[in-house]
Amino acid sequence: MFILLTYDVAAKRTEKFRKLLARYLVHEQNSVFSGDLTEATLLRLHKELQRIMTAGDRLFQVESSNRHNVSVSLLKKSAGNGALDVVAHNHHKTDAMVL
């Protein structure tokens, strides 16, 4: 299944999450990770996350049964006129990384 996962934790603890998630998923930007995981691998990741999480930590996870049913776009402010540009970001559809 395709997973998009992001975290919101205290600044001094971000490195723990970045290192753990980078072992399982592709580091997209700051606290955003994505990739394909089997159900068993996702359960293993959840167990490891449970060990390092504290009460104030927040993680946001989006799942899709496969990567081809997911549409991802980057929203960027244009340097020229300041308009909002919506740019397709579909590398996840062609990425050959399968666990």
Buried (B, 14 or more C-beta within 10 A) or exposed (E): BBBBBBBEBEEEBBEBBBEBBEEBBBEBEEBBBBBBBEEEBBEEBEEBBEEEBEEEBEBEBEEBEEBEEBEBEEEEEEEEEEEEEEEEEEEBBEBEEEE
